[in-house]
Amino acid sequence: HMLWWNWHACCVAHDYAYAHQLPKALADAALAHCVNAILPGMGIVMWFGVTLFGAAWYALARRRNQ
């Protein structure tokens, strides 16, 4: 059993949202909500991470789907 919280499903849903060109702000907010349901407070940390560093991944996903 893992010693870490399992928010893998949240990350998969977030990646799917990026790949299918949902608005980035909506996808990032959904990730934060999902992670907060598993570990309260961690969602905001994840949100800051994807807000600061996710723009490149979002742009890459958009280019691949054009």
Accessible surface in RSA format (square Angstrom, percent):
REM  Atomic radii and reference values for relative SASA: ProtOr
REM  Chains: A
REM  Algorithm: Lee & Richards
REM  Probe-radius: 1.40
REM  Slices: 20
REM RES _ NUM      All-atoms   Total-Side   Main-Chain    Non-polar    All polar
REM                ABS   REL    ABS   REL    ABS   REL    ABS   REL    ABS   REL
RES HIS A   1   227.01 124.1 146.21 101.6  80.80 206.7 119.15 122.8 107.86 125.5
RES MET A   2   120.98  62.7 107.05  70.8  13.93  33.2  84.02  71.4  36.96  49.0
RES LEU A   3   180.56 100.6 145.93 104.4  34.63  87.0 152.14 106.8  28.41  76.5
RES TRP A   4   142.95  57.4 131.61  63.7  11.35  26.6 125.70  67.0  17.25  28.0
RES TRP A   5   117.36  47.1 108.98  52.7   8.38  19.7  91.13  48.6  26.23  42.6
RES ASN A   6   101.88  70.3  83.99  81.2  17.89  43.1  24.73  59.5  77.15  74.6
RES TRP A   7    26.04  10.5  24.54  11.9   1.50   3.5   9.64   5.1  16.40  26.6
RES HIS A   8   122.67  67.0 117.45  81.6   5.22  13.4  80.45  82.9  42.22  49.1
RES ALA A   9    76.70  70.5  66.42 102.5  10.29  23.4  70.03  98.6   6.68  17.7
RES CYS A  10     2.11   1.6   0.46   0.5   1.65   3.9   0.55   1.4   1.56   1.7
RES CYS A  11    41.43  31.3  40.32  45.0   1.11   2.6  19.50  49.4  21.93  23.6
RES VAL A  12    76.99  50.7  75.39  68.3   1.60   3.9  76.24  66.2   0.75   2.0
RES ALA A  13    60.35  55.5  50.21  77.5  10.14  23.1  56.10  79.0   4.25  11.3
RES HIS A  14    14.76   8.1  10.56   7.3   4.20  10.8   7.00   7.2   7.76   9.0
RES ASP A  15    89.96  63.0  85.08  84.7   4.89  11.6  28.54  67.2  61.42  61.3
RES TYR A  16   137.26  64.1 131.94  75.1   5.32  13.8  98.29  73.9  38.97  48.0
RES ALA A  17     9.48   8.7   9.04  13.9   0.44   1.0   9.48  13.4   0.00   0.0
RES TYR A  18    13.21   6.2  13.21   7.5   0.00   0.0  13.21   9.9   0.00   0.0
RES ALA A  19    41.99  38.6  38.21  59.0   3.78   8.6  38.25  53.9   3.74   9.9
RES HIS A  20   102.63  56.1  81.32  56.5  21.31  54.5  59.46  61.3  43.17  50.2
RES GLN A  21    65.02  36.4  48.52  35.5  16.51  39.3  12.50  26.6  52.53  39.8
RES LEU A  22    70.84  39.4  68.81  49.2   2.03   5.1  70.84  49.7   0.00   0.0
RES PRO A  23    82.21  59.9  76.22  69.5   5.99  21.8  82.21  67.9   0.00   0.0
RES LYS A  24    41.43  20.2  37.18  22.8   4.25  10.1  33.34  30.0   8.10   8.6
RES ALA A  25    79.93  73.5  66.38 102.4  13.55  30.8  73.32 103.3   6.61  17.5
RES LEU A  26   103.46  57.6  98.79  70.7   4.67  11.8 102.36  71.9   1.10   3.0
RES ALA A  27     1.86   1.7   0.00   0.0   1.86   4.2   1.28   1.8   0.58   1.5
RES ASP A  28     3.27   2.3   3.27   3.3   0.00   0.0   0.51   1.2   2.77   2.8
RES ALA A  29    51.81  47.6  45.42  70.1   6.39  14.5  47.83  67.4   3.98  10.5
RES ALA A  30    58.99  54.2  47.92  74.0  11.06  25.2  55.26  77.8   3.73   9.9
RES LEU A  31     6.41   3.6   3.25   2.3   3.16   7.9   5.68   4.0   0.73   2.0
RES ALA A  32    13.74  12.6  13.74  21.2   0.00   0.0  13.74  19.4   0.00   0.0
RES HIS A  33   140.43  76.8 135.38  94.1   5.05  12.9  89.06  91.8  51.37  59.8
RES CYS A  34    43.78  33.1  38.58  43.0   5.20  12.2  16.39  41.5  27.39  29.5
RES VAL A  35     0.00   0.0   0.00   0.0   0.00   0.0   0.00   0.0   0.00   0.0
RES ASN A  36    52.87  36.5  47.71  46.1   5.16  12.4  16.26  39.1  36.61  35.4
RES ALA A  37    85.10  78.2  42.50  65.6  42.60  96.9  55.04  77.5  30.06  79.6
RES ILE A  38    69.95  39.8  46.84  34.9  23.11  55.7  51.35  37.0  18.60  50.5
RES LEU A  39    43.03  24.0  43.03  30.8   0.00   0.0  43.03  30.2   0.00   0.0
RES PRO A  40   112.19  81.8  91.71  83.6  20.48  74.4  93.12  76.9  19.07 118.5
RES GLY A  41    43.83  54.0   0.00   N/A  43.83  54.0  35.06  96.2   8.77  19.6
RES MET A  42    44.35  23.0  41.23  27.3   3.12   7.4  28.53  24.3  15.82  21.0
RES GLY A  43     0.00   0.0   0.00   N/A   0.00   0.0   0.00   0.0   0.00   0.0
RES ILE A  44    86.93  49.5  86.52  64.5   0.41   1.0  86.93  62.6   0.00   0.0
RES VAL A  45    83.80  55.1  78.73  71.3   5.07  12.2  80.18  69.7   3.63   9.8
RES MET A  46    38.00  19.7  33.49  22.2   4.51  10.7  18.15  15.4  19.85  26.3
RES TRP A  47    80.30  32.2  80.30  38.9   0.00   0.0  67.73  36.1  12.57  20.4
RES PHE A  48   109.28  54.7 109.28  67.7   0.00   0.0 109.28  66.3   0.00   0.0
RES GLY A  49    27.86  34.4   0.00   N/A  27.86  34.4  26.08  71.6   1.78   4.0
RES VAL A  50    29.49  19.4  27.97  25.3   1.52   3.7  29.47  25.6   0.01   0.0
RES THR A  51    55.40  39.4  42.13  42.7  13.27  31.6  40.85  54.9  14.55  22.0
RES LEU A  52   121.87  67.9  95.51  68.3  26.36  66.3  97.60  68.5  24.26  65.3
RES PHE A  53   151.50  75.8 140.21  86.8  11.29  29.4 145.38  88.1   6.12  17.5
RES GLY A  54     5.15   6.4   0.00   N/A   5.15   6.4   5.01  13.8   0.14   0.3
RES ALA A  55    58.65  53.9  53.96  83.3   4.69  10.7  54.89  77.3   3.76  10.0
RES ALA A  56    72.37  66.5  58.56  90.4  13.81  31.4  66.88  94.2   5.49  14.5
RES TRP A  57   169.18  67.9 166.09  80.4   3.09   7.3 139.65  74.5  29.53  47.9
RES TYR A  58    27.07  12.6  27.07  15.4   0.00   0.0  22.82  17.1   4.25   5.2
RES ALA A  59    40.83  37.5  37.01  57.1   3.82   8.7  40.00  56.3   0.83   2.2
RES LEU A  60    54.45  30.3  54.45  39.0   0.00   0.0  54.45  38.2   0.00   0.0
RES ALA A  61    17.06  15.7  12.46  19.2   4.60  10.5  16.79  23.7   0.27   0.7
RES ARG A  62    92.95  39.0  92.95  47.4   0.00   0.0  14.48  19.8  78.47  47.6
RES ARG A  63   154.24  64.8 139.09  70.9  15.16  36.1  62.94  86.0  91.30  55.3
RES ARG A  64   182.47  76.6 147.88  75.4  34.59  82.4  56.19  76.8 126.29  76.5
RES ASN A  65    77.79  53.6  46.26  44.7  31.53  75.9  16.92  40.7  60.86  58.8
RES GLN A  66   165.39  92.5  98.04  71.7  67.35 160.4  65.44 139.3  99.95  75.8
END  Absolute sums over single chains surface
CHAIN  1 A     4822.9       4092.4        730.5       3408.4       1414.4
END  Absolute sums over all chains
TOTAL          4822.9       4092.4        730.5       3408.4       1414.4
